[in-house]
């Protein structure tokens, strides 16, 4: 028997004995989690660690969802957000449409404007290039910078941007207009981009390209969100390698504010419509593993609208400390079949688990408190206006 096979068979108690209070599991111990079969014990350990780190508080961000464009140059085989120009009246929302959505969000008490969009659609579609030219912009990201600035100026909402792969130059353009940004790593498995895999034909989903985007965000001092998509065909060992890769980048730059553990859901009309959804047990395993592998300052999130309401207690019991962005105004345009829980309902489910639902901003408190490092100077007043002394969302 090799040393590595012995390691994967380590008892959970032995693995946890190597867990420091101020960091995640050492890499060899983290990899040993792949062999843990006692899910109840694993989630209990993760929940206990969460309680020591975060107490009774479970956070969320009240947001409005702005789908700037549904065009994308990638062809992920499970996505219904991206579409073709023939299905759209226009390639991009106009500035007036963006502001109408943002104003509705501000009126409903939202503090975050989540911009979601496809990756560089102008590289694939003439319709995107033509509308960008009419709008006076050379690229999607240039237009994104303009409308994010408009939303800040006209509504006071803090933009969070999810535009896909970004370079050092892209971050320099967008950072002055956004309090935070993000891109899902999804998986570190290059197998998923091979022929027949869910990422085949989607160059922006290659793990190396995603990791480069995460690294550039850290160098640019951008508070960042990333995460894994569970149930695409990855192995547990690959999930652990993804978590370790995220942790290495965070240790290099300190910029990963939260990690999302999202469950795959098949959607009608996609090539993966007949695929099995991610089992709840696999998402719970990944959540618990993430809590034990990631360093303690990184928050852990699972979307509350992608599971049945009766499954939310299990997600809480697996160690998450955040529900992510929830909108009282707009649907989840990436998962339109999954409505958001009402905020009162979310608070009730959280309270039933002995926790207290607490509103945060799009950037987490430690970044708000260290705004000179993590925010462009023009954004600091906006964040100060919306946050309390601890860096959470101001209640009044």
PyMOL commands that set and color helices and strands:
alter all, ss='L'
color gray80, all
select helices_A, chain A and resi 3-8+12-17+27-35+39-54+85-87+95-107+121-123+126-135+140-155+168-177+190-193+203-205+207-219+236-253+280-293+304-306+309-317+343-352+365-369+371-374+377-386
alter helices_A, ss='H'
color red, helices_A
select strands_A, chain A and resi 57-69+112-117+158-162+180-182+224-230+256-263+299-301+322-326+356-360
alter strands_A, ss='S'
color yellow, strands_A
deselect
rebuild
show_as cartoon
